[in-house]
Amino acid sequence: MSRISVRGFAVASATAVTTVGAVVGVAAGGTPAADDNNFEAAAADTTLLADIPAGQQAQVQTASLTQQADAQASAADAAAKKSAEESARLQAAKDAKSKKQAAEDRIEAEREAEAKKKEEAERASRSSVRGASSFAAQGSYTVAQVQAMARQMVPADQFQCFSNIVNHESTWNYRATNPSSGAYGLMQALPGHKMSSAGADWQTNPATQIKWGLSYMDGRYGSPCGAWSFWQANNWY
């Protein structure tokens, strides 16, 4: 039988071979193998693979393969765990982003719905008001009649503010005159003839005065409530 050196096998699996009989690198008589410069000669004196019983060869090879398989399995498990953790982290971030977006979309939808509802209410309020010309002219008007006219001409959500100003300025007397300044009418326009832009009957028709007052408040303050806020801070408007 030819003698085949197992040097390569012994180098690759030194630990496994040593555990089954210390068969690598032991010279005859227990003397250590030759130095590196005579490695081939030393290998000739080592135990050969052919000299190891077949059963032990199988054990050596099996042990080496088992170690390699265990190492590979551990590496694969670690990689799989890391991949699963990264996937879970990315999914959690994605879910959080989706929830945040959904919440923002819901808030925006509610805001738009509220704005639309308010706009529709304002439109309905404006469409329900009457113009000054829709009232038949009279020789005189009571305070109750003037207030009733204002309720029909001023948008509902602005009436209280409008009423507050008129009450402070003239106590709803459409003929009220300030003797010192000459301010006239429900809104105490100064000078009074400015109200002619709303109608020639501005001196005797409260509807014409209300029409002018609304136009003035909307144009200068945005609304009667805007005018009332200014009045509260300054005692004039």
C-alpha positions in Angstrom: 0.0 0.0 0.0 1.5 3.4 -0.9 2.0 5.9 1.9 0.0 9.1 1.2 0.9 12.0 3.5 -2.0 13.5 5.3 -0.2 16.8 5.9 -2.9 18.9 4.3 -5.6 17.2 6.2 -3.7 17.5 9.5 -3.1 21.2 8.9 -6.7 21.9 8.1 -8.1 19.8 10.9 -5.4 19.8 13.5 -7.6 20.0 16.5 -9.9 17.2 15.3 -7.0 14.9 14.5 -5.2 15.5 17.7 -8.4 14.6 19.7 -8.4 11.1 18.2 -4.7 10.3 18.8 -2.4 13.2 18.4 -1.5 11.9 15.0 0.0 15.1 13.5 3.6 16.4 14.0 4.8 13.6 16.3 8.1 12.1 15.1 9.1 8.5 15.9 10.4 8.1 19.4 8.4 11.1 20.7 10.8 13.7 19.2 9.2 16.9 17.8 9.1 17.2 14.0 11.9 18.9 12.0 11.9 22.6 11.5 10.1 24.5 8.7 13.1 24.1 6.4 12.6 20.3 6.3 8.8 20.2 6.6 8.5 17.6 3.8 10.9 15.2 5.6 9.1 15.7 8.9 5.8 15.0 7.2 7.2 11.6 6.1 7.4 10.6 9.8 3.9 11.7 10.7 1.0 9.4 11.1 -0.7 8.8 7.8 -4.4 9.0 7.1 -4.2 5.5 5.8 -2.8 4.4 9.2 -5.8 5.7 11.0 -8.6 3.1 11.4 -11.5 3.7 9.0 -14.0 4.4 11.9 -11.8 7.0 13.4 -11.3 8.7 10.0 -15.1 9.0 9.8 -15.2 10.5 13.3 -12.5 13.1 12.4 -14.2 14.1 9.2 -17.7 14.2 10.8 -16.5 16.3 13.7 -14.9 18.8 11.4 -18.0 19.0 9.2 -20.2 19.3 12.2 -18.2 22.3 13.6 -18.4 24.0 10.2 -22.1 23.4 9.9 -22.7 24.7 13.5 -20.6 27.8 12.7 -22.5 28.4 9.5 -25.9 27.8 11.2 -25.0 30.3 14.0 -23.9 32.9 11.4 -27.1 32.3 9.4 -29.3 32.6 12.6 -27.5 35.9 13.5 -28.0 37.3 10.0 -31.7 36.2 10.0 -32.2 37.8 13.4 -30.6 41.0 12.4 -32.6 41.1 9.2 -35.9 40.5 11.1 -35.1 43.3 13.6 -34.3 45.7 10.7 -37.5 44.7 8.9 -39.5 45.2 12.1 -37.9 48.6 12.7 -38.6 49.8 9.1 -42.2 48.5 9.4 -42.7 50.3 12.7 -41.4 53.6 11.2 -43.6 53.1 8.2 -46.7 52.5 10.4 -45.9 55.5 12.5 -45.6 57.7 9.4 -48.9 56.3 8.0 -50.7 57.0 11.3 -49.3 60.5 11.5 -50.4 61.2 7.9 -53.8 59.8 8.6 -54.2 62.0 11.6 -53.1 65.1 9.7 -55.5 64.3 6.8 -58.4 63.9 9.3 -57.6 67.2 11.0 -57.4 68.9 7.6 -60.7 67.3 6.4 -62.4 68.5 9.6 -61.0 72.0 9.2 -62.2 72.2 5.6 -65.6 70.9 6.6 -65.9 73.4 9.4 -64.9 76.3 7.1 -67.3 75.1 4.4 -70.1 74.9 7.0 -69.3 78.4 8.2 -69.2 79.8 4.7 -72.6 78.2 3.9 -74.1 79.7 7.0 -72.8 83.1 6.1 -74.1 82.7 2.6 -77.5 81.7 3.8 -77.5 84.6 6.3 -76.6 87.1 3.5 -79.1 85.7 1.1 -81.9 86.1 3.7 -81.3 89.8 4.3 -83.5 92.5 2.6 -82.4 95.6 0.8 -83.3 99.1 1.9 -85.6 99.5 -1.1 -87.8 96.6 -0.1 -89.3 98.6 2.8 -92.2 101.0 2.1 -91.5 104.5 3.1 -93.3 105.9 6.1 -93.7 109.3 7.7 -92.1 108.1 10.9 -90.8 105.0 12.6 -90.7 103.7 16.1 -87.6 102.2 17.7 -89.2 98.8 17.5 -89.8 99.3 13.7 -86.3 100.5 13.1 -84.8 97.5 15.0 -87.1 95.1 13.0 -85.8 96.6 9.8 -82.2 96.2 10.9 -82.8 92.6 11.8 -83.9 91.9 8.3 -81.1 93.8 6.6 -78.1 92.9 8.8 -76.7 89.3 8.6 -77.8 87.3 11.7 -74.3 86.6 13.0 -73.5 90.4 12.8 -76.7 91.9 14.1 -75.7 92.0 17.8 -72.5 93.9 17.0 -74.4 96.3 14.8 -77.0 96.8 17.4 -74.4 97.5 20.1 -72.9 100.3 18.0 -76.2 101.9 17.1 -77.4 101.7 20.7 -74.3 103.6 21.9 -74.4 106.1 19.0 -78.1 107.0 18.8 -80.2 104.7 21.0 -81.9 103.7 17.7 -83.1 107.3 17.0 -82.8 107.7 13.2 -83.2 111.5 13.6 -80.6 111.8 16.3 -78.4 114.9 15.8 -75.2 115.9 17.7 -75.5 119.7 18.2 -71.8 120.2 18.5 -70.4 118.1 15.7 -73.4 117.7 13.4 -73.2 113.9 13.4 -76.6 112.5 12.3 -78.7 109.4 12.3 -78.5 105.9 13.7 -74.8 105.6 13.1 -74.0 109.3 13.8 -72.4 109.7 10.4 -70.1 112.8 10.3 -71.1 114.7 8.3 -74.6 113.3 8.0 -74.8 113.9 4.2 -72.2 111.2 3.6 -75.2 108.8 3.9 -76.6 110.2 0.6 -74.4 107.6 -1.2 -77.0 105.1 0.0 -80.0 107.1 -0.9 -81.4 110.6 -1.2 -83.8 110.0 1.7 -81.0 109.4 4.2 -82.5 112.0 6.6 -85.9 110.3 6.9 -85.5 106.7 6.0 -83.8 104.4 8.6 -83.5 101.7 6.0 -81.2 104.0 4.0 -79.2 104.7 7.1 -78.8 101.0 7.9 -77.7 100.3 4.4 -75.0 103.0 4.6 -73.9 101.9 8.1 -73.4 98.3 6.9 -71.4 99.5 3.9 -69.2 101.7 6.0 -68.5 99.0 8.7 -67.8 96.3 6.1 -65.5 98.6 4.1 -63.5 100.0 7.0 -63.5 97.1 9.5 -64.5 94.1 7.5 -67.8 93.6 9.3 -70.0 95.1 12.0 -68.3 92.9 14.6 -65.0 94.2 13.4 -66.3 97.8 13.9 -67.6 96.9 17.3 -64.2 95.5 18.4 -62.7 98.8 17.4 -65.4 100.8 19.1 -64.8 98.9 22.4 -61.1 99.8 22.3 -61.6 103.5 21.3 -65.2 104.5 22.1 -65.7 105.6 18.4 -65.5 103.9 15.1 
